[in-house]
Amino acid sequence: MKIKKAIFRSQAYIKRFYSIASIPIQFIAYTSIIYDRVIIEVPMFYSLFPRYRMFLGTSFVFIIAFIYCGYLYTKKTRFPIEEIEINIEVNPYANYKVTKVQLPFYRAIIEFFESQNIDVEDLKEILRNSE
């Protein structure tokens, strides 16, 4: 039993490592394609980045800056909450109705939650509004 579990776990670890390890390879591949197809062909860009290494370093700095800006946008500002509120105003039915296709799924979820003694009154109300 432990060998079988170890095989499945090793497969999961390989998938995770591969997805993480492929990020730098993808970054280098994309930047080299952009450099070859765009930067070299446009004289203004080529005067800014005469060497691929300069473009690679600048791209890396901008990627880190974009990641940080994305973090600030989602964690430190109110913009994502406002987007959700606007979506609710545009489509108010999304909050208290589900489609006919989703009804069996919601019934099964309610049944499962009730067996686990979890309060499902809100879900039941959504189901009543949808039928």
ChimeraX attribute file (.defattr): number of C-alpha atoms within 10 A of each C-alpha:
attribute: neighborCount
match mode: 1-to-1
recipient: residues
	/A:1	5
	/A:2	7
	/A:3	8
	/A:4	9
	/A:5	10
	/A:6	11
	/A:7	11
	/A:8	12
	/A:9	12
	/A:10	12
	/A:11	12
	/A:12	12
	/A:13	12
	/A:14	12
	/A:15	12
	/A:16	11
	/A:17	11
	/A:18	11
	/A:19	10
	/A:20	11
	/A:21	11
	/A:22	10
	/A:23	11
	/A:24	10
	/A:25	10
	/A:26	11
	/A:27	14
	/A:28	14
	/A:29	12
	/A:30	13
	/A:31	16
	/A:32	17
	/A:33	11
	/A:34	13
	/A:35	20
	/A:36	12
	/A:37	11
	/A:38	13
	/A:39	21
	/A:40	17
	/A:41	11
	/A:42	10
	/A:43	12
	/A:44	10
	/A:45	14
	/A:46	16
	/A:47	11
	/A:48	11
	/A:49	17
	/A:50	14
	/A:51	13
	/A:52	16
	/A:53	11
	/A:54	12
	/A:55	20
	/A:56	18
	/A:57	11
	/A:58	12
	/A:59	15
	/A:60	15
	/A:61	11
	/A:62	12
	/A:63	13
	/A:64	11
	/A:65	12
	/A:66	12
	/A:67	11
	/A:68	11
	/A:69	13
	/A:70	12
	/A:71	12
	/A:72	11
	/A:73	13
	/A:74	12
	/A:75	11
	/A:76	11
	/A:77	11
	/A:78	10
	/A:79	12
	/A:80	13
	/A:81	11
	/A:82	11
	/A:83	11
	/A:84	11
	/A:85	13
	/A:86	12
	/A:87	12
	/A:88	13
	/A:89	11
	/A:90	10
	/A:91	10
	/A:92	12
	/A:93	13
	/A:94	13
	/A:95	9
	/A:96	14
	/A:97	18
	/A:98	17
	/A:99	10
	/A:100	11
	/A:101	8
	/A:102	12
	/A:103	16
	/A:104	11
	/A:105	11
	/A:106	16
	/A:107	14
	/A:108	11
	/A:109	14
	/A:110	19
	/A:111	14
	/A:112	13
	/A:113	13
	/A:114	12
	/A:115	9
	/A:116	9
	/A:117	9
	/A:118	11
	/A:119	11
	/A:120	15
	/A:121	10
	/A:122	10
	/A:123	16
	/A:124	14
	/A:125	12
	/A:126	19
	/A:127	21
	/A:128	12
	/A:129	12
	/A:130	15
	/A:131	10
